[in-house]
Amino acid sequence: MLTALFAAARLAFTKLAAFVFAHWRIILPVLIVGLIAWSYFSMRGQRDDAIAQLYAYKQEQIQKAAERKLDNERKEQEAQLRINSIMANHQVTINQLRKEYGNLQSKNAAAVKSNADLRERLRLEVANRFDTRLPGLLQASGESAGSGGDSNATVARSAYDTLDLACSITTADYNALREAWDAGCKVHGCQ
């Protein structure tokens, strides 16, 4: 059976080879045109697949960009709300310190109008008190140290309270700035 099948296949191949050799002028151009058509349609299919993949990729990137934009806007709004909250808390702290300063300076009729005025007045007051209360600090007197001092406890306490208040304001300013920086850092990066 296998031999008969092999013999039939061999006979068919020899007939096909005889036909191709007899009509090679017709078969060769048909084969060339067939190969060119197959190659053309194969490349065209690859091109169409690549175009479809590119379109899908572009759509995916557009969608991701829209999602990133929404996420960034959400983060920006959260950071802005956080910064507004920090600034409101800072303003409350500064107002409390302003009241403390007003209580400290109740004898003074001039009111502090703004945060900048408060900072400037405290800076000048601290500078004036320590400049006038520590005479001769930079020069040697040649005398032995004595007991007593140049100021009394009430004036020293007042100077300390003013310095303490000035430090509290500086600390409140720094803490508010640092918290606002950290909130912005989460959105924009810390570089």
Secondary structure, DSSP 8 states (H G I E B T S, - for coil): -HHHHHHHHHHHHHHHHHHHHHTHHHHHHHHHHHHHHHHHHHHHHHHHHHHHHHHHHHHHHHHHHHHHHHHHHHHHHHHHHHHHHHHHHHHHHHHHHHHHHHHHTTT------SHHHHHHHHHHHHHHHHHHHSTTSSS---S---SS-SS-HHHHHHHHHHHHHHHHHHHHHHHHHHHHHHHHHHHH---
